[in-house]
Amino acid sequence: MGDKYKNQTFNITGTWPVISAPVNTDSVGNYSESVYASTVNPLYTYNYSDLINSGLAAGVKFQCQSASVTVTDQAQTVTKDTGFWRVYGGWWQAVGGNVYGDDGIKSEIPSSLAILIPPAEMSLILPTAGNRRGLLSYGVTRPANMLGTNPNAKVSTSLWEKESKYGGQVYDWDFFDKRFNLFAKTTWSDGQAINYDDLGIGYQIFKSAGPIFAFDFSPTGTQKAIFHVNGDLRVTGNITVPSGAFLTVIAKGTITFDQAVTQADGWYVAKNISVPCKDIDGNGCDKTDSQFLGNGTFVGWSGIALGRTRGITNNTAPSEKFTYRQDLFLNAPKPMRMYTKYYKPFVP
């Protein structure tokens, strides 16, 4: 059965019990089992529930001979070949927006999406309902196995991708620290209540001189809130932004989305962005995470770490899904709107 299935158990059932149940695989995944031969009731059926419940396999993919074997003679040897759907690790997907990785990207898109009814599209970037599509670009040579080993995985239906290293302005905390000097700001700190009052100008900038350990603010109506944090920020609850509102969080350090967070709307800009997995006992991911839905724009200038994994559910849906929201771009208030000009000398 292969090294992946070493030291595991499964069952063989029939009219006559197997000699030694359950069946055990050895240190390299091989097994053998003796059963009673009979010309009256010779049928034995394989039961892989233990393997599947262990999380090593997602189900039976194929059985070359049949689901059962027939043993009628004492000297008879039966060989049975079975293939299993693997349990994929966590992976991510985008919808309707561009994706860029300065050092490349990685998302292992599972071939098991084919078993869904109807089969799911095996693309890194899906189109929106309105057919808005996205471009994948990266600043290095296309990484090997960027989308895993699934031969049907692709960037998108339009196949838009380009090696193109970003060399433009870095819109990070330092940039906005200078930018916001032109606008009124509200001093704010960790644990302090957020009282939105834009005084009629249509937006409010909250500025923190230190890290924020618990953040879950959701604007309402047409509120447009900007948070500028000199340090790390931890999102501890779901964040929703209605269609007429706007929210951006700009952190000098890392923005972390707690394991309990399942949705975060808005623009998030930081040195690093982290979506870690649940690890209660400290021995690695528990593989019981909820799906994270990010709706808006997420920028980690040094990196984005996506760690959620959901066990067998990874086989049919991504652990993290990011959907571009054009309405947030249209609702962005004046402090977030930049106008640039590019002058190129022309010799007639």
N, C-alpha and C positions, 0 to 999 in steps of 0.2 A: 504493500500500500504506500510505500515511500517513507522517507525519514520524517516527514512532517507528522505522520500518524504513529510514531513510535510510542510504545508503552500506553496504548489506548485499549479500550474494550468496545465490543459490539456483540450482537446476539444473532444466533441462527435458530429459527423455530421450525418445528415440524410435528408430525404425529408422535414421533419418538424423540425423546430429549437428547441433546448433544451430550457427549461423554463428559466434557468439562466446560461448564458455562459460568460466566460469559466467556466469549472468545477474547484472547489477549494478543496484542501485537508485541513483538520483541523490540530491542533497542534500535533496530533499523526499519521498523514498520512491517516486518514480515509476520505471517501467522500460518498456523496449520491447525486443523481441528478434525477429530475423528467422530463419525456419526454411525448410527445403525443403518445397515443396508436392508432394504426390503422391496419385494416385488409387489407388495400390497399397497403400502403407503410410502412411496419413496421420495416424496417432495419435501425439500427444505427451503425456507425463505430467509433471506438476510434482513436483519433489522438494524439500521444504523442510527437509531435514535440517540444512543449514548454519545456517539461521535458528534452528531449535530448539536446536541445539548451542551457539549463541552466547549462549543464555540470554535472548534477547528474547521468544521465544514458547515456550509450553508444549506446543503441538501445534495441529493444525488443528481449528477448531471447526465450521466449515461451508464448503462450496464451492457457491456458488449455481448454477453450471452443472453441472460434473462434475469429477472428479479429473483428467480428460484433455481435450484439445482435438483437433479434427480439422481439418487444413489440406489442402485438395485443390486450391486454385486460387492462382495466383501473385498475384492482386490481392486476395486474401482478407485481412481483418483480423479477428482474434479477440480479444474482451475476456473476461477471466475474473476473477470476484470471489471472494476467499477471506477468511474470517475466522479469526482465531487466538485460542486461549486465551492470555490474558496471563499473565506470571509475576508473581505477587503478592509484595509485600514481607512481612517478618516480621509476625506477628500473634499475639495471645495469647487464651487461653480459660480459664475457671474451671469447676470442677465441684463442685456441692453446697454452695457457700458464698456469702456476701454479698460484694459488690464496692462500694467507695465511692471517689469521686474528688472532692476538694474543689473543684478547678478543672475538673472533667470528666474523661472518659476517652476513649481512642481505640483501636480495634482493627478493622482492615479485614478483615472476614470474606469470604473468596473465594467467588464463585459457582461456581468449579470443584469445590467439594465435591459438586456434583450428579452428577459423572461417576463417583464411587465406587460400588461395588456391595457392599451397598446404599448409596444416597446418604446422606451424612453430614448430621446435623442442623446447620443454619446458625445456631447460637445462641451468644451470648457466654457464657452460663452454662448448662452442661448439668446434668441431674439425676444423682444417684448411682444405683448399681444398686438401692439401697433407696428410690429416688424422693425423696431429700432435695433440696430446691431452694433457690436463692438469690435475694436481692433486689439489684438495682442501684440505687444512689442517688448523687446528685451535688449539689454545693453551688452550682451555677450553672444558668442556663437550658440546657436540653438542647442540647449542642453539635451543630452541623450535621455531617452525615455521620459521626456518632459511630461507626458500624459500617461505614463505607465506602459505596460506591455500589451494592452488591449489593441489589436490591429484595427478596430473600428472607431477608436477614439480620434477625435479631431478638434481643431481649435474652434470651429464654428461651421455652420452650413455654408457661409460665404468664404471661409478659409482665409480671412484677413489676418495676416501676421507679418511682422517685419523686425529684423535686427536693426535697432536704431537707438543708440545710447543718448539719454537725455542730457542736454547741456545747457538748459535754460536756468532761469531764476529759481532759487530754492525758497519756496513760500513756507517757511517754518516759523517756530516761535519767535526767533530773533527778527525775522522780517516783519511780522505783525507787531512786535514790540515797538518798532519804529513807526510803523504805519498807524497804530492806534494813538500815537501822540497827537494826532490831528483831531481826535474825537473825545467827547466826554466819556468818563468811565466810572463804574461803581466798584468801590473796594469790597472785596468778599473773601471769606476764608472757610476752611473746612469746618463743617458742623453748623455753619451759619445759614439761617433760612434764606431762601431765594425769593425776594419780593420783586416781581417784575413791574416796573413803572417807567416807560420810555419817555415820559414828559412830553408826549406828542411828536417826537422826532421819528418814530417808527421803528426804533431798535434800541437795544441796551447792551452795553459791554460790561461784563463782570470780570474783574481782574483780581487774581489771587497771587499773593507773594510767595506762597508755598504749596506743597502737595495737597491733593484732595483725596481722602480715603473712602468717601462714600458719595456717589453722584447718581441721581436718577431723575433729573429734572426733565419734564415734558412740557413744552410750550402749548398754549391753547389758542384757539381763534386765529388771530393774525399776529400773534407775538413773534418777534424776531430777536432771539437771544444769542449772544456771543460770549463764550467763556475762554479767558486767556489765563493759563495756569503755569506758574513758574515751578515746575516739578512734575511728578507723576500724577496720574488721575485714575481712580478705579471706579468703573461703572458697576453699580450693585443692584440695579433694577432695570426693568424694561423701559425703553424710551420710545415714545411715539410723537410724531410731528404731523399735525393735520395739513391738508393741502394748501392752506393759506398762510402757514407759519414758516419759520426758519429756525434752525439750530446749528451752531458749529461749536466744537470744542477743540481748542488748540493747546497742546501741552508741550512743555520743554523736554519732558522725559518720556515715559511710557504710558500709554492708555491701555488699561487692562479691563477686559469684560469678564466679570465673574461667571462661574460655571452655571449659576442660576439664571443668567440673562439669556433670553431667547430671541429678543428683538431690540435693535437699536437703529433708530432713524436719525438722519442728520449727516453733517460733515464732521469727520474726525481726522485731525492732523496732529502728528506727534513725531518724535524721533523714532519710536517703535510702537507698534500696535500688537497686542497679545490677546489671543482667545484660547486660554489653556483648557486642558481636559480636567475632569473630576478625578481626584486621586486621594481618596479618603485615608487609606492606610500607608501612603508614602511608598508603595511598591510598584508604581506605574499606573497608567491610565486604567480606570475601572471599566471603560468601554460601555458606559451607561449614560453618556451625555445626551442632552437635548440638542436639537438642531438650532444653530445660530442663524438668524436672519438679519443681515445688515442692509438697510435701505437708505442709499445716499452715496456718499463718497468717503473712502477710507485711504489715508495716505500715511505711510510709515517711512520717513526719509532714510532711515537706516535699515528697516526691515519690518515685515509683518509675519508673525508666528501664529499659525493656526494649528491647534493641537487637539481639538475635539474628535472623539471617535465613539461610535454608537453600536459596536458589535455587528451583528448580522444586518442591522438596518443600514449600514454603510453600503450594502450591496444594491440598494434600490434608491438611495437618496443621499445627497452630499451632507456632510456634517456642518458645513458653513456655506451659506448662499448669499451672494451680494447682488443687490438689484439697484441699478442706477435710477435716481429720481430727478427728472428734468425740472420738475416744479420747484425743487430746492434751488436750483441754479437761477431760475427766473425770479424767485422770491428773495434772493440774497440782497441784504441791505448795503447801503453805500460803503461802509468800512470794508466790506468783503469784495467790492468791485474794483478791479485794477485795470487801468488802461495803459498800454505800452505802445511805443512807436519804434520802428526799426528803420534806421537811416542807412542807405547803401549808396556809396558814391557812384556817380554815373559820369563817364567820360564820353562825350558825343564824338 
